[in-house]
């Protein structure tokens, strides 16, 4: 186990996997609060998932080309930093209870291009 942890690439992938789980918890918390905020929950969750899928379809090819042409390690680190910043914004919005439907849509639209870069770089 010690030999594995000494490898810097393995530590980077382990950090990426941990931060991916933080992002998933962040996303589930946002959906749960949306359930409390809006009475017609099914429609809003469908709308948020549609925004995520549209952004994923639009930016997946761009992410693939960027990963092929740029340093994968640098792209992975940049995507993790962007993911941390997005999670901090979501945590602030949840803590202050100031989020609206358009903010959730914006978060979902930004979250999946970051995810596409990260998954392609790994």
N, C-alpha and C positions, 0 to 999 in steps of 0.2 A: 504494500500500500504506500509506503514511503517513497518508493521509486516512482510510482504513478504520480504522486503529488509534487514531486520535484520537476516534473515536465511542465513547462510554462504553457504549452498549448492545451494540455489537459485541464490545467487550472482555469484557463480562459473559457473553455467549453463548459466546465462545471459552473463557473460564474454565470455564463449565458443561460444555462438551464435553470439555475436558481432564480435569476431575474425574470425568466419567462413565467415561472410560477407566481412571482409577485404580480406580474401583469395580469395573469388569469384571475387571481384573487381580486385585483383592482377592477377588472371587468365585471365579475360577478357581483361585487358590491355596488357598482354603478347600476347594473340591471335591477338589483333588489331595491335600491332606492327609487328607481324609476317606477317599479311596481307600486310603491307606496304613494308616489306623487301623482300618478295619472290613473284614473279609474279604468280606462279601456286599455289594459296592459298589453294584450296580445297585439294590438295594432302598433303600439309604440315599439315593442321589442322587434316586431317584424320590420319596422322602418329603420331601426338602428342596425339590424343585421343586414338589411339591404344596402345601407350606406357603407358598411364594412365590406360587403362582397363587391360592390361597385368599385371601391377604391383598390381592393385587392386585384381585380381584373385589370383596372387601368394601369397599375404600377408594377405588376409582376414582371412584365417583359422588360421594363426599364431597370428594375432591380437586377434581373438576370444579366443584362448587358453591363451594368455598373460593376457587378461582382466579377465578371469575366475580365474586365479591363483595369480594375483597381486592386490594390492590396487587400486581400480578404481579412487579414487581421485588423487593419485600420477600419475597414467597413464594419466589422463586427463590433469593435469598440465604439465606433460612432453610433451604431444602431442601439447599443446598450445604453449609452448616455442619453440618447433621444428618448428611449423607453423610460428611463429613470425620471427624466424631466416631465414626460407626459403623466407618469404615475404621481409625481409630486403635484402637478396641476389638478389631477382628479382628486387627490387626497385633500387639497385645499378646498376645492368646490364641495366635497362631501362634508368636511369639517365645518364649513361656514354655512352650509345648506343654501347656497346661492345658485345652484345649477338649474338650468332650464333645458328644454328639449333640444334647442339648437346647439347648446354646448355639448350635450351627450352625442349628438350627430357629428359635431366637429371632432370630438375625441375619437369616435369610431372611424371616421374618415381618415384620420392621421395615424391611428394605431396600426392598421393593417399594411400600409406601405413599409412602415418600420419593420414589421414582422416579416414581410416578404424579403427585405434585404437581409435580415438576420438569419432566416432559415436558409436562404440561398448561400450565404457566406459560410454557414456551418457545413 
